[in-house]
Amino acid sequence: MGLLEDLADKLAEDTLDAMEATGSDRLYIDVGKVLGTSSPTMQETFLTSIRIRLAERRGRRYLETTVAALKAGAPPPEAPRDPGN
């Protein structure tokens, strides 16, 4: 990664950690606004990193829940529908 991506990704990681520690699930929006006042490029890179990390967490939670259900002999949870369908 380049400097921009490295900085944005580290800030995204730290922001998500702060969100977990404080329970403020929208903190990343405010951080993004602050970034946007001085660097729209940094803002977009940061928000992309946030979106990727949040999506990975949702996918991982679904996988863990599904595996646990199957191991327990229960039906797996239904996957969310594709928004395009």
PDB file of N, CA, C and O in Angstrom:
ATOM      1  N   MET A   1       0.846  -1.192   0.000  1.00  0.00           N
ATOM      2  CA  MET A   1       0.000   0.000   0.000  1.00  0.00           C
ATOM      3  C   MET A   1       0.879   1.240   0.000  1.00  0.00           C
ATOM      4  O   MET A   1       2.034   1.204   0.424  1.00  0.00           O
ATOM      5  N   GLY A   2       0.313   2.327  -0.481  1.00  0.00           N
ATOM      6  CA  GLY A   2       0.998   3.596  -0.440  1.00  0.00           C
ATOM      7  C   GLY A   2       0.713   4.309   0.864  1.00  0.00           C
ATOM      8  O   GLY A   2      -0.046   3.823   1.702  1.00  0.00           O
ATOM      9  N   LEU A   3       1.324   5.455   1.024  1.00  0.00           N
ATOM     10  CA  LEU A   3       1.181   6.235   2.251  1.00  0.00           C
ATOM     11  C   LEU A   3      -0.282   6.557   2.548  1.00  0.00           C
ATOM     12  O   LEU A   3      -0.729   6.392   3.683  1.00  0.00           O
ATOM     13  N   LEU A   4      -1.031   7.011   1.546  1.00  0.00           N
ATOM     14  CA  LEU A   4      -2.446   7.349   1.743  1.00  0.00           C
ATOM     15  C   LEU A   4      -3.228   6.156   2.273  1.00  0.00           C
ATOM     16  O   LEU A   4      -3.950   6.276   3.263  1.00  0.00           O
ATOM     17  N   GLU A   5      -3.091   5.020   1.629  1.00  0.00           N
ATOM     18  CA  GLU A   5      -3.829   3.834   2.039  1.00  0.00           C
ATOM     19  C   GLU A   5      -3.405   3.362   3.423  1.00  0.00           C
ATOM     20  O   GLU A   5      -4.243   2.966   4.234  1.00  0.00           O
ATOM     21  N   ASP A   6      -2.099   3.404   3.691  1.00  0.00           N
ATOM     22  CA  ASP A   6      -1.605   2.993   5.015  1.00  0.00           C
ATOM     23  C   ASP A   6      -2.181   3.864   6.121  1.00  0.00           C
ATOM     24  O   ASP A   6      -2.658   3.356   7.135  1.00  0.00           O
ATOM     25  N   LEU A   7      -2.135   5.185   5.921  1.00  0.00           N
ATOM     26  CA  LEU A   7      -2.650   6.100   6.944  1.00  0.00           C
ATOM     27  C   LEU A   7      -4.157   5.945   7.132  1.00  0.00           C
ATOM     28  O   LEU A   7      -4.650   5.893   8.259  1.00  0.00           O
ATOM     29  N   ALA A   8      -4.879   5.873   6.023  1.00  0.00           N
ATOM     30  CA  ALA A   8      -6.337   5.740   6.099  1.00  0.00           C
ATOM     31  C   ALA A   8      -6.739   4.426   6.752  1.00  0.00           C
ATOM     32  O   ALA A   8      -7.680   4.388   7.545  1.00  0.00           O
ATOM     33  N   ASP A   9      -6.033   3.349   6.423  1.00  0.00           N
ATOM     34  CA  ASP A   9      -6.369   2.048   6.987  1.00  0.00           C
ATOM     35  C   ASP A   9      -6.079   2.009   8.485  1.00  0.00           C
ATOM     36  O   ASP A   9      -6.865   1.452   9.252  1.00  0.00           O
ATOM     37  N   LYS A  10      -4.973   2.586   8.903  1.00  0.00           N
ATOM     38  CA  LYS A  10      -4.643   2.626  10.336  1.00  0.00           C
ATOM     39  C   LYS A  10      -5.676   3.463  11.085  1.00  0.00           C
ATOM     40  O   LYS A  10      -6.116   3.080  12.169  1.00  0.00           O
ATOM     41  N   LEU A  11      -6.063   4.600  10.516  1.00  0.00           N
ATOM     42  CA  LEU A  11      -7.084   5.432  11.148  1.00  0.00           C
ATOM     43  C   LEU A  11      -8.418   4.690  11.216  1.00  0.00           C
ATOM     44  O   LEU A  11      -9.132   4.794  12.213  1.00  0.00           O
ATOM     45  N   ALA A  12      -8.755   3.953  10.180  1.00  0.00           N
ATOM     46  CA  ALA A  12      -9.994   3.172  10.183  1.00  0.00           C
ATOM     47  C   ALA A  12      -9.947   2.116  11.284  1.00  0.00           C
ATOM     48  O   ALA A  12     -10.916   1.940  12.022  1.00  0.00           O
ATOM     49  N   GLU A  13      -8.843   1.428  11.392  1.00  0.00           N
ATOM     50  CA  GLU A  13      -8.687   0.410  12.438  1.00  0.00           C
ATOM     51  C   GLU A  13      -8.832   1.037  13.828  1.00  0.00           C
ATOM     52  O   GLU A  13      -9.542   0.505  14.682  1.00  0.00           O
ATOM     53  N   ASP A  14      -8.162   2.158  14.048  1.00  0.00           N
ATOM     54  CA  ASP A  14      -8.239   2.835  15.346  1.00  0.00           C
ATOM     55  C   ASP A  14      -9.645   3.356  15.626  1.00  0.00           C
ATOM     56  O   ASP A  14     -10.111   3.324  16.765  1.00  0.00           O
ATOM     57  N   THR A  15     -10.314   3.833  14.587  1.00  0.00           N
ATOM     58  CA  THR A  15     -11.682   4.346  14.748  1.00  0.00           C
ATOM     59  C   THR A  15     -12.639   3.213  15.120  1.00  0.00           C
ATOM     60  O   THR A  15     -13.488   3.377  15.996  1.00  0.00           O
ATOM     61  N   LEU A  16     -12.503   2.074  14.458  1.00  0.00           N
ATOM     62  CA  LEU A  16     -13.363   0.937  14.788  1.00  0.00           C
ATOM     63  C   LEU A  16     -13.102   0.444  16.209  1.00  0.00           C
ATOM     64  O   LEU A  16     -14.035   0.060  16.914  1.00  0.00           O
ATOM     65  N   ASP A  17     -11.848   0.451  16.629  1.00  0.00           N
ATOM     66  CA  ASP A  17     -11.532   0.087  18.014  1.00  0.00           C
ATOM     67  C   ASP A  17     -12.195   1.064  18.990  1.00  0.00           C
ATOM     68  O   ASP A  17     -12.744   0.651  20.011  1.00  0.00           O
ATOM     69  N   ALA A  18     -12.140   2.361  18.670  1.00  0.00           N
ATOM     70  CA  ALA A  18     -12.772   3.372  19.526  1.00  0.00           C
ATOM     71  C   ALA A  18     -14.284   3.202  19.538  1.00  0.00           C
ATOM     72  O   ALA A  18     -14.922   3.402  20.571  1.00  0.00           O
ATOM     73  N   MET A  19     -14.857   2.836  18.405  1.00  0.00           N
ATOM     74  CA  MET A  19     -16.304   2.613  18.339  1.00  0.00           C
ATOM     75  C   MET A  19     -16.706   1.463  19.244  1.00  0.00           C
ATOM     76  O   MET A  19     -17.719   1.544  19.940  1.00  0.00           O
ATOM     77  N   GLU A  20     -15.923   0.395  19.243  1.00  0.00           N
ATOM     78  CA  GLU A  20     -16.219  -0.740  20.120  1.00  0.00           C
ATOM     79  C   GLU A  20     -16.066  -0.354  21.587  1.00  0.00           C
ATOM     80  O   GLU A  20     -16.879  -0.743  22.425  1.00  0.00           O
ATOM     81  N   ALA A  21     -15.016   0.414  21.893  1.00  0.00           N
ATOM     82  CA  ALA A  21     -14.742   0.781  23.285  1.00  0.00           C
ATOM     83  C   ALA A  21     -15.782   1.743  23.845  1.00  0.00           C
ATOM     84  O   ALA A  21     -16.082   1.711  25.039  1.00  0.00           O
ATOM     85  N   THR A  22     -16.335   2.601  22.983  1.00  0.00           N
ATOM     86  CA  THR A  22     -17.260   3.631  23.455  1.00  0.00           C
ATOM     87  C   THR A  22     -18.723   3.327  23.166  1.00  0.00           C
ATOM     88  O   THR A  22     -19.614   3.941  23.753  1.00  0.00           O
ATOM     89  N   GLY A  23     -18.974   2.383  22.263  1.00  0.00           N
ATOM     90  CA  GLY A  23     -20.349   2.091  21.872  1.00  0.00           C
ATOM     91  C   GLY A  23     -20.910   3.099  20.881  1.00  0.00           C
ATOM     92  O   GLY A  23     -22.103   3.073  20.579  1.00  0.00           O
ATOM     93  N   SER A  24     -20.074   3.977  20.378  1.00  0.00           N
ATOM     94  CA  SER A  24     -20.501   4.990  19.411  1.00  0.00           C
ATOM     95  C   SER A  24     -20.378   4.419  18.002  1.00  0.00           C
ATOM     96  O   SER A  24     -19.317   4.501  17.384  1.00  0.00           O
ATOM     97  N   ASP A  25     -21.474   3.836  17.494  1.00  0.00           N
ATOM     98  CA  ASP A  25     -21.401   3.134  16.214  1.00  0.00           C
ATOM     99  C   ASP A  25     -21.374   4.048  14.993  1.00  0.00           C
ATOM    100  O   ASP A  25     -21.261   3.560  13.869  1.00  0.00           O
ATOM    101  N   ARG A  26     -21.474   5.345  15.185  1.00  0.00           N
ATOM    102  CA  ARG A  26     -21.443   6.295  14.066  1.00  0.00           C
ATOM    103  C   ARG A  26     -20.216   7.202  14.114  1.00  0.00           C
ATOM    104  O   ARG A  26     -20.133   8.169  13.357  1.00  0.00           O
ATOM    105  N   LEU A  27     -19.272   6.904  14.988  1.00  0.00           N
ATOM    106  CA  LEU A  27     -18.076   7.734  15.127  1.00  0.00           C
ATOM    107  C   LEU A  27     -17.334   7.881  13.806  1.00  0.00           C
ATOM    108  O   LEU A  27     -16.786   8.944  13.514  1.00  0.00           O
ATOM    109  N   TYR A  28     -17.315   6.829  13.014  1.00  0.00           N
ATOM    110  CA  TYR A  28     -16.583   6.890  11.746  1.00  0.00           C
ATOM    111  C   TYR A  28     -17.122   7.971  10.815  1.00  0.00           C
ATOM    112  O   TYR A  28     -16.374   8.519  10.006  1.00  0.00           O
ATOM    113  N   ILE A  29     -18.400   8.280  10.920  1.00  0.00           N
ATOM    114  CA  ILE A  29     -18.988   9.330  10.081  1.00  0.00           C
ATOM    115  C   ILE A  29     -18.385  10.682  10.438  1.00  0.00           C
ATOM    116  O   ILE A  29     -18.038  11.467   9.555  1.00  0.00           O
ATOM    117  N   ASP A  30     -18.262  10.952  11.740  1.00  0.00           N
ATOM    118  CA  ASP A  30     -17.677  12.224  12.178  1.00  0.00           C
ATOM    119  C   ASP A  30     -16.203  12.313  11.808  1.00  0.00           C
ATOM    120  O   ASP A  30     -15.733  13.368  11.383  1.00  0.00           O
ATOM    121  N   VAL A  31     -15.476  11.222  11.964  1.00  0.00           N
ATOM    122  CA  VAL A  31     -14.066  11.220  11.576  1.00  0.00           C
ATOM    123  C   VAL A  31     -13.960  11.482  10.076  1.00  0.00           C
ATOM    124  O   VAL A  31     -13.095  12.239   9.635  1.00  0.00           O
ATOM    125  N   GLY A  32     -14.829  10.866   9.300  1.00  0.00           N
ATOM    126  CA  GLY A  32     -14.837  11.102   7.859  1.00  0.00           C
ATOM    127  C   GLY A  32     -15.111  12.550   7.509  1.00  0.00           C
ATOM    128  O   GLY A  32     -14.503  13.086   6.583  1.00  0.00           O
ATOM    129  N   LYS A  33     -16.020  13.195   8.237  1.00  0.00           N
ATOM    130  CA  LYS A  33     -16.314  14.606   7.994  1.00  0.00           C
ATOM    131  C   LYS A  33     -15.098  15.476   8.276  1.00  0.00           C
ATOM    132  O   LYS A  33     -14.801  16.405   7.525  1.00  0.00           O
ATOM    133  N   VAL A  34     -14.395  15.169   9.366  1.00  0.00           N
ATOM    134  CA  VAL A  34     -13.187  15.926   9.700  1.00  0.00           C
ATOM    135  C   VAL A  34     -12.160  15.771   8.587  1.00  0.00           C
ATOM    136  O   VAL A  34     -11.537  16.750   8.176  1.00  0.00           O
ATOM    137  N   LEU A  35     -11.981  14.556   8.099  1.00  0.00           N
ATOM    138  CA  LEU A  35     -11.023  14.330   7.013  1.00  0.00           C
ATOM    139  C   LEU A  35     -11.427  15.087   5.752  1.00  0.00           C
ATOM    140  O   LEU A  35     -10.577  15.636   5.050  1.00  0.00           O
ATOM    141  N   GLY A  36     -12.715  15.111   5.472  1.00  0.00           N
ATOM    142  CA  GLY A  36     -13.201  15.751   4.260  1.00  0.00           C
ATOM    143  C   GLY A  36     -12.952  17.240   4.202  1.00  0.00           C
ATOM    144  O   GLY A  36     -12.898  17.819   3.117  1.00  0.00           O
ATOM    145  N   THR A  37     -12.798  17.875   5.366  1.00  0.00           N
ATOM    146  CA  THR A  37     -12.549  19.317   5.365  1.00  0.00           C
ATOM    147  C   THR A  37     -11.154  19.664   4.872  1.00  0.00           C
ATOM    148  O   THR A  37     -10.909  20.788   4.433  1.00  0.00           O
ATOM    149  N   SER A  38     -10.232  18.698   4.941  1.00  0.00           N
ATOM    150  CA  SER A  38      -8.876  19.002   4.492  1.00  0.00           C
ATOM    151  C   SER A  38      -8.405  18.109   3.350  1.00  0.00           C
ATOM    152  O   SER A  38      -7.511  18.496   2.597  1.00  0.00           O
ATOM    153  N   SER A  39      -8.990  16.925   3.207  1.00  0.00           N
ATOM    154  CA  SER A  39      -8.559  16.021   2.135  1.00  0.00           C
ATOM    155  C   SER A  39      -9.682  15.069   1.746  1.00  0.00           C
ATOM    156  O   SER A  39      -9.848  14.020   2.367  1.00  0.00           O
ATOM    157  N   PRO A  40     -10.453  15.424   0.726  1.00  0.00           N
ATOM    158  CA  PRO A  40     -11.494  14.513   0.256  1.00  0.00           C
ATOM    159  C   PRO A  40     -10.927  13.154  -0.186  1.00  0.00           C
ATOM    160  O   PRO A  40     -11.611  12.136  -0.076  1.00  0.00           O
ATOM    161  N   THR A  41      -9.709  13.133  -0.672  1.00  0.00           N
ATOM    162  CA  THR A  41      -9.102  11.872  -1.081  1.00  0.00           C
ATOM    163  C   THR A  41      -8.867  10.979   0.130  1.00  0.00           C
ATOM    164  O   THR A  41      -9.147   9.781   0.087  1.00  0.00           O
ATOM    165  N   MET A  42      -8.356  11.559   1.205  1.00  0.00           N
ATOM    166  CA  MET A  42      -8.142  10.803   2.440  1.00  0.00           C
ATOM    167  C   MET A  42      -9.484  10.342   3.001  1.00  0.00           C
ATOM    168  O   MET A  42      -9.607   9.216   3.482  1.00  0.00           O
ATOM    169  N   GLN A  43     -10.484  11.210   2.938  1.00  0.00           N
ATOM    170  CA  GLN A  43     -11.809  10.864   3.433  1.00  0.00           C
ATOM    171  C   GLN A  43     -12.352   9.630   2.711  1.00  0.00           C
ATOM    172  O   GLN A  43     -12.828   8.697   3.358  1.00  0.00           O
ATOM    173  N   GLU A  44     -12.287   9.617   1.396  1.00  0.00           N
ATOM    174  CA  GLU A  44     -12.832   8.491   0.627  1.00  0.00           C
ATOM    175  C   GLU A  44     -12.046   7.210   0.887  1.00  0.00           C
ATOM    176  O   GLU A  44     -12.631   6.131   0.986  1.00  0.00           O
ATOM    177  N   THR A  45     -10.738   7.321   0.996  1.00  0.00           N
ATOM    178  CA  THR A  45      -9.915   6.141   1.272  1.00  0.00           C
ATOM    179  C   THR A  45     -10.230   5.588   2.662  1.00  0.00           C
ATOM    180  O   THR A  45     -10.326   4.374   2.840  1.00  0.00           O
ATOM    181  N   PHE A  46     -10.390   6.470   3.638  1.00  0.00           N
ATOM    182  CA  PHE A  46     -10.760   6.077   5.007  1.00  0.00           C
ATOM    183  C   PHE A  46     -12.119   5.388   5.012  1.00  0.00           C
ATOM    184  O   PHE A  46     -12.270   4.317   5.600  1.00  0.00           O
ATOM    185  N   LEU A  47     -13.111   5.998   4.360  1.00  0.00           N
ATOM    186  CA  LEU A  47     -14.454   5.416   4.350  1.00  0.00           C
ATOM    187  C   LEU A  47     -14.482   4.072   3.620  1.00  0.00           C
ATOM    188  O   LEU A  47     -15.234   3.176   4.004  1.00  0.00           O
ATOM    189  N   THR A  48     -13.677   3.927   2.584  1.00  0.00           N
ATOM    190  CA  THR A  48     -13.581   2.637   1.904  1.00  0.00           C
ATOM    191  C   THR A  48     -13.031   1.585   2.854  1.00  0.00           C
ATOM    192  O   THR A  48     -13.546   0.468   2.910  1.00  0.00           O
ATOM    193  N   SER A  49     -11.997   1.929   3.594  1.00  0.00           N
ATOM    194  CA  SER A  49     -11.421   0.990   4.556  1.00  0.00           C
ATOM    195  C   SER A  49     -12.434   0.623   5.634  1.00  0.00           C
ATOM    196  O   SER A  49     -12.521  -0.537   6.035  1.00  0.00           O
ATOM    197  N   ILE A  50     -13.197   1.602   6.103  1.00  0.00           N
ATOM    198  CA  ILE A  50     -14.242   1.340   7.105  1.00  0.00           C
ATOM    199  C   ILE A  50     -15.271   0.373   6.542  1.00  0.00           C
ATOM    200  O   ILE A  50     -15.623  -0.611   7.191  1.00  0.00           O
ATOM    201  N   ARG A  51     -15.753   0.650   5.339  1.00  0.00           N
ATOM    202  CA  ARG A  51     -16.785  -0.205   4.726  1.00  0.00           C
ATOM    203  C   ARG A  51     -16.286  -1.633   4.553  1.00  0.00           C
ATOM    204  O   ARG A  51     -17.012  -2.588   4.827  1.00  0.00           O
ATOM    205  N   ILE A  52     -15.050  -1.777   4.099  1.00  0.00           N
ATOM    206  CA  ILE A  52     -14.481  -3.115   3.910  1.00  0.00           C
ATOM    207  C   ILE A  52     -14.400  -3.850   5.236  1.00  0.00           C
ATOM    208  O   ILE A  52     -14.775  -5.020   5.321  1.00  0.00           O
ATOM    209  N   ARG A  53     -13.916  -3.179   6.270  1.00  0.00           N
ATOM    210  CA  ARG A  53     -13.764  -3.813   7.581  1.00  0.00           C
ATOM    211  C   ARG A  53     -15.128  -4.168   8.193  1.00  0.00           C
ATOM    212  O   ARG A  53     -15.284  -5.238   8.781  1.00  0.00           O
ATOM    213  N   LEU A  54     -16.111  -3.271   8.054  1.00  0.00           N
ATOM    214  CA  LEU A  54     -17.448  -3.571   8.587  1.00  0.00           C
ATOM    215  C   LEU A  54     -18.086  -4.743   7.846  1.00  0.00           C
ATOM    216  O   LEU A  54     -18.723  -5.599   8.460  1.00  0.00           O
ATOM    217  N   ALA A  55     -17.914  -4.779   6.532  1.00  0.00           N
ATOM    218  CA  ALA A  55     -18.464  -5.886   5.746  1.00  0.00           C
ATOM    219  C   ALA A  55     -17.810  -7.207   6.155  1.00  0.00           C
ATOM    220  O   ALA A  55     -18.489  -8.225   6.282  1.00  0.00           O
ATOM    221  N   GLU A  56     -16.504  -7.189   6.359  1.00  0.00           N
ATOM    222  CA  GLU A  56     -15.806  -8.404   6.775  1.00  0.00           C
ATOM    223  C   GLU A  56     -16.318  -8.884   8.120  1.00  0.00           C
ATOM    224  O   GLU A  56     -16.494 -10.085   8.325  1.00  0.00           O
ATOM    225  N   ARG A  57     -16.559  -7.965   9.034  1.00  0.00           N
ATOM    226  CA  ARG A  57     -17.075  -8.339  10.360  1.00  0.00           C
ATOM    227  C   ARG A  57     -18.457  -8.969  10.257  1.00  0.00           C
ATOM    228  O   ARG A  57     -18.741  -9.967  10.919  1.00  0.00           O
ATOM    229  N   ARG A  58     -19.319  -8.383   9.425  1.00  0.00           N
ATOM    230  CA  ARG A  58     -20.661  -8.954   9.245  1.00  0.00           C
ATOM    231  C   ARG A  58     -20.580 -10.340   8.631  1.00  0.00           C
ATOM    232  O   ARG A  58     -21.279 -11.261   9.055  1.00  0.00           O
ATOM    233  N   GLY A  59     -19.723 -10.482   7.630  1.00  0.00           N
ATOM    234  CA  GLY A  59     -19.560 -11.789   6.998  1.00  0.00           C
ATOM    235  C   GLY A  59     -19.014 -12.823   7.974  1.00  0.00           C
ATOM    236  O   GLY A  59     -19.462 -13.970   7.979  1.00  0.00           O
ATOM    237  N   ARG A  60     -18.068 -12.433   8.784  1.00  0.00           N
ATOM    238  CA  ARG A  60     -17.480 -13.347   9.758  1.00  0.00           C
ATOM    239  C   ARG A  60     -18.507 -13.760  10.807  1.00  0.00           C
ATOM    240  O   ARG A  60     -18.575 -14.930  11.181  1.00  0.00           O
ATOM    241  N   ARG A  61     -19.312 -12.798  11.286  1.00  0.00           N
ATOM    242  CA  ARG A  61     -20.367 -13.120  12.261  1.00  0.00           C
ATOM    243  C   ARG A  61     -21.357 -14.115  11.675  1.00  0.00           C
ATOM    244  O   ARG A  61     -21.770 -15.062  12.343  1.00  0.00           O
ATOM    245  N   TYR A  62     -21.734 -13.891  10.416  1.00  0.00           N
ATOM    246  CA  TYR A  62     -22.664 -14.811   9.772  1.00  0.00           C
ATOM    247  C   TYR A  62     -22.041 -16.204   9.658  1.00  0.00           C
ATOM    248  O   TYR A  62     -22.698 -17.205   9.946  1.00  0.00           O
ATOM    249  N   LEU A  63     -20.792 -16.266   9.245  1.00  0.00           N
ATOM    250  CA  LEU A  63     -20.110 -17.554   9.124  1.00  0.00           C
ATOM    251  C   LEU A  63     -20.050 -18.268  10.471  1.00  0.00           C
ATOM    252  O   LEU A  63     -20.350 -19.459  10.551  1.00  0.00           O
ATOM    253  N   GLU A  64     -19.670 -17.563  11.517  1.00  0.00           N
ATOM    254  CA  GLU A  64     -19.569 -18.179  12.844  1.00  0.00           C
ATOM    255  C   GLU A  64     -20.926 -18.664  13.342  1.00  0.00           C
ATOM    256  O   GLU A  64     -21.030 -19.747  13.917  1.00  0.00           O
ATOM    257  N   THR A  65     -21.959 -17.865  13.122  1.00  0.00           N
ATOM    258  CA  THR A  65     -23.311 -18.245  13.534  1.00  0.00           C
ATOM    259  C   THR A  65     -23.792 -19.466  12.759  1.00  0.00           C
ATOM    260  O   THR A  65     -24.408 -20.368  13.326  1.00  0.00           O
ATOM    261  N   THR A  66     -23.509 -19.487  11.462  1.00  0.00           N
ATOM    262  CA  THR A  66     -23.920 -20.609  10.620  1.00  0.00           C
ATOM    263  C   THR A  66     -23.217 -21.901  11.034  1.00  0.00           C
ATOM    264  O   THR A  66     -23.856 -22.946  11.160  1.00  0.00           O
ATOM    265  N   VAL A  67     -21.915 -21.828  11.242  1.00  0.00           N
ATOM    266  CA  VAL A  67     -21.154 -23.014  11.640  1.00  0.00           C
ATOM    267  C   VAL A  67     -21.642 -23.516  12.994  1.00  0.00           C
ATOM    268  O   VAL A  67     -21.809 -24.721  13.179  1.00  0.00           O
ATOM    269  N   ALA A  68     -21.873 -22.613  13.939  1.00  0.00           N
ATOM    270  CA  ALA A  68     -22.352 -23.023  15.265  1.00  0.00           C
ATOM    271  C   ALA A  68     -23.712 -23.697  15.164  1.00  0.00           C
ATOM    272  O   ALA A  68     -23.951 -24.708  15.824  1.00  0.00           O
ATOM    273  N   ALA A  69     -24.601 -23.153  14.351  1.00  0.00           N
ATOM    274  CA  ALA A  69     -25.929 -23.741  14.188  1.00  0.00           C
ATOM    275  C   ALA A  69     -25.831 -25.136  13.575  1.00  0.00           C
ATOM    276  O   ALA A  69     -26.479 -26.074  14.040  1.00  0.00           O
ATOM    277  N   LEU A  70     -25.028 -25.264  12.544  1.00  0.00           N
ATOM    278  CA  LEU A  70     -24.891 -26.565  11.886  1.00  0.00           C
ATOM    279  C   LEU A  70     -24.276 -27.601  12.824  1.00  0.00           C
ATOM    280  O   LEU A  70     -24.701 -28.756  12.825  1.00  0.00           O
ATOM    281  N   LYS A  71     -23.300 -27.213  13.608  1.00  0.00           N
ATOM    282  CA  LYS A  71     -22.696 -28.138  14.571  1.00  0.00           C
ATOM    283  C   LYS A  71     -23.691 -28.570  15.637  1.00  0.00           C
ATOM    284  O   LYS A  71     -23.619 -29.688  16.145  1.00  0.00           O
ATOM    285  N   ALA A  72     -24.623 -27.676  15.976  1.00  0.00           N
ATOM    286  CA  ALA A  72     -25.633 -27.983  16.988  1.00  0.00           C
ATOM    287  C   ALA A  72     -26.830 -28.711  16.399  1.00  0.00           C
ATOM    288  O   ALA A  72     -27.762 -29.063  17.122  1.00  0.00           O
ATOM    289  N   GLY A  73     -26.810 -28.939  15.095  1.00  0.00           N
ATOM    290  CA  GLY A  73     -27.918 -29.637  14.447  1.00  0.00           C
ATOM    291  C   GLY A  73     -29.109 -28.734  14.183  1.00  0.00           C
ATOM    292  O   GLY A  73     -30.200 -29.223  13.889  1.00  0.00           O
ATOM    293  N   ALA A  74     -28.922 -27.449  14.282  1.00  0.00           N
ATOM    294  CA  ALA A  74     -30.000 -26.484  14.035  1.00  0.00           C
ATOM    295  C   ALA A  74     -29.899 -25.975  12.597  1.00  0.00           C
ATOM    296  O   ALA A  74     -28.844 -26.059  11.969  1.00  0.00           O
ATOM    297  N   PRO A  75     -30.999 -25.453  12.095  1.00  0.00           N
ATOM    298  CA  PRO A  75     -30.919 -24.893  10.743  1.00  0.00           C
ATOM    299  C   PRO A  75     -30.067 -23.617  10.756  1.00  0.00           C
ATOM    300  O   PRO A  75     -30.113 -22.844  11.713  1.00  0.00           O
ATOM    301  N   PRO A  76     -29.307 -23.410   9.711  1.00  0.00           N
ATOM    302  CA  PRO A  76     -28.484 -22.200   9.665  1.00  0.00           C
ATOM    303  C   PRO A  76     -29.352 -20.965   9.459  1.00  0.00           C
ATOM    304  O   PRO A  76     -30.462 -21.067   8.936  1.00  0.00           O
ATOM    305  N   PRO A  77     -28.861 -19.811   9.862  1.00  0.00           N
ATOM    306  CA  PRO A  77     -29.631 -18.590   9.624  1.00  0.00           C
ATOM    307  C   PRO A  77     -29.719 -18.306   8.123  1.00  0.00           C
ATOM    308  O   PRO A  77     -28.836 -18.682   7.353  1.00  0.00           O
ATOM    309  N   GLU A  78     -30.767 -17.658   7.741  1.00  0.00           N
ATOM    310  CA  GLU A  78     -30.924 -17.309   6.335  1.00  0.00           C
ATOM    311  C   GLU A  78     -29.995 -16.154   5.999  1.00  0.00           C
ATOM    312  O   GLU A  78     -29.893 -15.182   6.748  1.00  0.00           O
ATOM    313  N   ALA A  79     -29.325 -16.275   4.871  1.00  0.00           N
ATOM    314  CA  ALA A  79     -28.450 -15.202   4.412  1.00  0.00           C
ATOM    315  C   ALA A  79     -29.298 -14.023   3.937  1.00  0.00           C
ATOM    316  O   ALA A  79     -30.387 -14.221   3.399  1.00  0.00           O
ATOM    317  N   PRO A  80     -28.808 -12.809   4.132  1.00  0.00           N
ATOM    318  CA  PRO A  80     -29.564 -11.660   3.636  1.00  0.00           C
ATOM    319  C   PRO A  80     -29.727 -11.744   2.123  1.00  0.00           C
ATOM    320  O   PRO A  80     -28.882 -12.301   1.422  1.00  0.00           O
ATOM    321  N   ARG A  81     -30.798 -11.198   1.647  1.00  0.00           N
ATOM    322  CA  ARG A  81     -31.050 -11.204   0.215  1.00  0.00           C
ATOM    323  C   ARG A  81     -30.161 -10.196  -0.463  1.00  0.00           C
ATOM    324  O   ARG A  81     -29.803  -9.171   0.119  1.00  0.00           O
ATOM    325  N   ASP A  82     -29.810 -10.488  -1.687  1.00  0.00           N
ATOM    326  CA  ASP A  82     -29.024  -9.570  -2.511  1.00  0.00           C
ATOM    327  C   ASP A  82     -29.892  -8.350  -2.780  1.00  0.00           C
ATOM    328  O   ASP A  82     -31.008  -8.495  -3.279  1.00  0.00           O
ATOM    329  N   PRO A  83     -29.406  -7.136  -2.459  1.00  0.00           N
ATOM    330  CA  PRO A  83     -30.236  -5.937  -2.656  1.00  0.00           C
ATOM    331  C   PRO A  83     -30.632  -5.716  -4.100  1.00  0.00           C
ATOM    332  O   PRO A  83     -31.601  -5.006  -4.370  1.00  0.00           O
ATOM    333  N   GLY A  84     -29.907  -6.307  -5.029  1.00  0.00           N
ATOM    334  CA  GLY A  84     -30.239  -6.145  -6.438  1.00  0.00           C
ATOM    335  C   GLY A  84     -31.339  -7.066  -6.915  1.00  0.00           C
ATOM    336  O   GLY A  84     -31.809  -6.941  -8.046  1.00  0.00           O
ATOM    337  N   ASN A  85     -31.757  -7.997  -6.057  1.00  0.00           N
ATOM    338  CA  ASN A  85     -32.794  -8.963  -6.465  1.00  0.00           C
ATOM    339  C   ASN A  85     -34.045  -8.811  -5.678  1.00  0.00           C
ATOM    340  O   ASN A  85     -35.007  -9.546  -5.901  1.00  0.00           O
TER     341      ASN A  85
END
